[in-house]
Amino acid sequence: MKRIVLLLAILSTSLVSSSQGKLSSEDFDISMSYPEGWRHNPQITAGGILFSLNDARQEVGDMKLMIAFTIVAAESIFKGDLKLMSEAYRIGLKARAGFEKTKIISEEIIDFKGVKAIDITGQANVPIANQKGCWRILLFEYDEIYFEVSAFTSKKEFKMKSVQKDLKFMFDSIVLD
């Protein structure tokens, strides 16, 4: 199964603006909306990525972590076993290139759009960007498809109210058809 748990992105382009939009995938019966100021990156599709977005309002100078939001989908191999999903995620996280001192801050089972999901928050040092990165990821299955919905950014930006508002909007806007 191809998959990417986190999208580590380094921002090195100029400031761009965009308007609110909606994305959908008929193949995987999922759709979502994104707020103004976010940009969809349709060229990023490796590892089963359905949707990849980044906050286009970020100031750019030296290389730094951008605020990224991704949805990955693949045929399910977990058969609804949340414990197995969590273990597979943790194993993959240990092998993640470009991360150091990775740790899980919280992990809980939640109800997400009527399905059981694992909600994980974590952080790691990202030496290439000389920053600490933080993420939130939801792992779940719907209609025999395995999904990873993740948000990733620097630790500083992860705590910003405006960033949390945008990420909440995107997580809340997801519709499983």
N, C-alpha and C positions, 0 to 999 in steps of 0.2 A: 504494500500500500504506500503510495506516494503521499507525503504530507510535510508541511512546514508548520511548526507550532507557533513560532514568533517570526515576524518579519523585522529583521534588523535593517534599518534604512539610515543612510547617511545623506543628509541634505546638503547639496552643493549647487543649487540652482537659484535663480533670482525669484523675488517675491512675485506671486501670481494670485489673482483673485478668481473666485468662481461663485456660482450661485447654488442654492439648495437644489438637490437632485434626488432621483430615485433609481435604484438598481434592482434588477431581478434576474433570476435564473430559472427558466422553465425546466431544465434538466434536473435540477435539485430542489425544486419547489420552495424557493426561499427568495425573499425580497427585503429591501431595507431602504431607508431614506438617509440622507446626510445633510447637515446644515450648511448654510452659506459660509464660504471661506474654505471649504474642503474641496480637494481635487481627487477625482477618480483616476486611477492609473491602469487603463485597460491592457497595457503592454506587459504588466506583471502578472504572469499566469503560472509560473513554475511551481511544482509541488502541489498542484490541486487548488491553487488560489483562485477563488471565484471573483472576489472583489478586493481591491487594494486601494486604500485612500490615504491621503496625508493632508495635514493642515497647511494650506497654501499661504497662510498669512504670516508664517514665521519669518522673522528677520534672518538673513543669511550672511555669514561671514566665514569664519573658520569652519571646518567640518564639525558637525554636531549631530546628535540624534534628532531625527524629526519625529513629530507626533504621527504615528501610523495606526491604521485600523484595517484589519484583514478578516476575511472569512475564507476558510479552507473547507473543502468537501471531498470525501472519498467514500467508496463502498465500505460499509461497516464490516469489521472483523470482530467486534467486541460483543455483539449480540446482547446489548443492553447492560453489560457488566461494568458498572461505574468504577469498581475497584481496579479492574484490569485497565480501564482507560487511564486512571490516575497513575498506575504503575508504569504504563508505557510512556506517558508524558514525562514522568520523573527520570526514567532511563534516558530518553531523548534529550532532556534538559542537561544531564551530566555530560553528554557528548557534544553539546552545542559549541561550535567554533565561534571564537570572538568574545566569549563571555568568561569572566573569572568571578570567583566567590559568589556563585549563584545560590540563592536561597528562596525557599517558599515562605512567604509571610503569613498567608492564610489559605485555607482550603476548606470548602464546605459544599454540601449537596444542597441545591436549591431547585425550586420549580421555575423553569424558564419556558414561557409560552406553552404551558401544559405538559412539558416533558421534564424528566429529572436530568439535571446537569451538574457538573462539577465546576465550581467557581473558584479559580485560583488567582491569587495575587502574589507576585514575586519581584525580586530585584537581583541585579548583578552588576559588576563592574564591566564596562565596555572600553577596554584600553584604546582601541582605534579612534574612539571619539573623546577619550580622556574624560568620561562621564560615568555616572551611575545611571543605569536604566531601570525602569519599573514597568510592569505589565499587569494586565488583567486578562484572563482567558477563560472562556466557557467551553467545556468539552461535553458534547451530548450526541445522541442519535435521534434521528427522526426519519420515519419511513425507510428504514434500513440504510440510511446514509449517516456517516460519521461527520460531525461538524466541529470545527475549532473557530471560535469567534474571539479575536484578540485585539487589544489596544496596547501599544508600546510607545514609551517616550522616556525622556530624562526624568530623574527623580524629582527635580525641581518643578518641571512642567506638570508632572503627574499630580502634584498637589494643588495646582492652580484651579480656582473655581471655574474660570472660563473653559478650561480644558475638560474638567469633570462634567460640566454642563453639556458640552458637545458629545463627549463619550456616552453619557447617560442617554442623550437623545438618540444616538445611533443604536446602542444596545436595545433601547425600548422600541425603536422603529422596526425592528426585525419581525417579519411575518413568515411563518411556516405555513405554506399553502396546503 
